[in-house]
Amino acid sequence: MTTADFAAAYVTTARAVSDGTGIDSAVLLAQWANETAFGTVVVGNNLGNIRCSPTTFCTYATLDDFATACIATFHNGFYDAVLAATTPADQLAALVASPWSANHYGGTLDPFYIQVEAYEMTPQEHSWLENIANEALGTVGELRGAAAHSKLDTILGVNGLGGGQLDRIETEVKAIATPPPATVDLTPVLTAITQVQTALTALQAAVTAIKAKTDRDLA
């Protein structure tokens, strides 16, 4: 299983556990990548190799069941340092120092984190996109008249990403990948930019239509 396939298969589970623990979802994916050799060996949906006894590993009917058990494990009192950590770097270090590692993480999970982090948004990135969605969809319906007209004008700028700025960002990213050979695969970044461009085009079309109606209402 490739890193991209692994992240795609288990990112939803990682986000569920993140919601229940506050641990960065990419940190969780890094831990599970280590535990399962990037999904090569997953027995009973047990991505974290949680033990049910000193000699046996638990099995779960579904990934949702594993997520529930994983959250409970992190809250069992042995992983308070992991839960208290507030940055991915500190969470990774706390995991390596925790009983979960049992010294088999080789002193670091960083190589796994570096690989999976490219396929998962950080909390800050998630917050940015959530703010854009809230701006675009969450408040328009609450406004009327001139206020709605003003809000729609703001949304059409899409938080500063209008006016060809995405095209400029894409050009700069592509430039990074030109000779000399890049050391990082930027394909996921370019794919994400294309997806954002498509979503923004549709969003702007919808908002433009709403704005046109608002203009008629104000006339």
Secondary structure by P-SEA (a helix, b strand, c coil): ccaaaaaaacaaaaaaaaaaccccaaaaaaaaaaaccccccccccccccccccccbbbbbccaaaaaaaaaaaaaccccccccccccaaaaaaaaaacccccccccccaaaaaaaaccccccaaaaaaaaaaaaacccccccccaaaaaaaaaaaaaccccccaaaaaaaaaaaaaaccccccccaaaaaaaaaaaaaaaaaaaaaaaaaaaaaaaaac
